[in-house]
């Protein structure tokens, strides 16, 4: 891709992201909770495992530690 094409591509996606952010901000708490409930019910219906293994927990806690600048 040429540099100009890349810039146009990025601008288009920036507009799309801005539109999506505006739409999400306009949702009421009730709508957001309904969406969350739907996602959870779908995951439960698919029998997804929500448990987190010890290794993932360690990695996440390290990332949080580093992100806070406590290295």
N, C-alpha and C positions, 0 to 999 in steps of 0.2 A: 504494500500500500504506500502511496505517496504521503508525504507529511501533511499535505492539505486534506487528503481524504481521512487521515487519522484524526485530524482536528475536528472535521465535520462529524465523524463518527462519535467522538467524545462529547461534542456539544449536543448531539441528538440524545445520547444516553443520559446526559446531565438533565435535559428537559424531561425525559421520561421519569427519572428518579425524583425530580422535583414534583411532578404531577402525582406520583405514587405517595410521596410524603404528605402532600396536601390532602389527598384522599384519606389517608390513615388518620391525619389530625382531625378530620371532619367526623370520623366515626364516634358514636356515643360509647360510653362505657358498656352499656348493655350490648351493643353490637360486637364490641371487642371481646367481651366475656362469652358471647354466643359462639364466636369464631374459635376461641380457645377451647371451649367445651367440645365443639365439633372435632377439633384436631385430636383432643384427648380420647374421645369416644372412638374415633377412627383407629388410633394407635392401639387402644385396648381391644377393638374388634379384630385387629390384625395380630393380636397376641404378641406385641413387641415387648422386649425385655427392657424395663426402665431401670434396672439395677446398674450401679456404677462400680466397676471393679477398682480395686485398691490402686493399681498402677495409674489409671486415669486420674484418680483423685490426687495422687502425688504430683503428677505433671501439672494439673490445673493449679494446685496450690503454689507450685514453683513459679508458674507464669504470673499469678496474682502478686506474689512476693516481688518478682522482678519488675512488674509493671508499676508497682508503687515506689520503686526506686530504693528498695531496702536491700540492695545487694551488698 
